[in-house]
């Protein structure tokens, strides 16, 4: 499995474990164990993880914009350019001239 998938899984596990008041080394150990078990369970298997639908993504982008997040912050969160975020929010009828 790819290194980026490994990083994504480890980050997700760490984020899920964080609210449980564990020590950093415990969270790291849980994440490493989760990755090891996942790779053992899926050895030699093709795994397809579908992306969220664009409609769901765009709705989340529009909601974030309306909640006051900046184009740059939304772009980073969704791994898109600020220009693309502007296009998506503009298509919803929202204006970009915040004061």
N, C-alpha and C positions, 0 to 999 in steps of 0.2 A: 504494500500500500504506500501511497505517496507521503512524502514528508509533510506537505501542507495538510493532508488529512490527519496525520498524526498530531500536528500542532493544534488543529481545530478540535479534535477529540480531547486532547489534554486540556486545552483552554476551557472547553465546555464542562468537563469534569471538575476542574478547579473552581469555576464559577458556581457550580451546583454545590460544592462542598464548603465554600467560603462562609455562608451564613451559619454554619454549624459550630462555629468557634473552635475549630481545630487549629493546631499549630501548623505553620507553613510546611514543615517537614512531613507531617501526617498527610496534608493535602497533596503534596508532591508524590508521596508513596501511593496514595489511592489512585491518582491520575496515571502513574506508571503501571500499576497493576491492572487498571481498566484497559489501557492500551494493549498490554501483553495478552490479556484474556480475549480481547476483541480480535487481535491478529491470530491467535491460536484457533478461535472458533471459526474464523473466516478464511483460514489458510487455503490458498489456491482457488478461492471463489471470486467471481466478479461481483462487485457490489455497486449498485446504482442508487444514489441518493438524489432524488429529484429536488430541484430548486423550488422555492415557493413560486406560485403563479405571479405573473407580472401585475395582475390586478391587485393581488394581496400586497405585493411590494409597493405598488404605487399608492394604494390606500394608506399604508403605513408612512410613506414619504409625505403625503399630503397632510396627514394628521400631525406629524412631527413639525412640519412647516407652520401649520395653524397654531400649534402649541408654542411657537416662538423659537424653535431651533433654527440655527443658521444654515444656509445652503451648504457651507463647507462641512459642518458637523454631520449633516444628513448624508452628504456625499461620501464622507469617510465611513460612516456606519454601513452604507449599502454598497460600498466599493464602486461608486459611479463618480462621474465628474460633476462639478457644481453646475456646469452648463446643462447637463442632462437633468439634474434635479430641478433647475429653473424651467426647463421644457415641461416636465411632468406637472409641476405646480401651476404653471401658466395654463396648461390644458384644462385644469380644473376650474379655471376662472379666477384664480387668486392673483393679486397684484404683488409686485416686488419692490414697492417704494415705501418700505417701512420707515417711520420717522422715530 
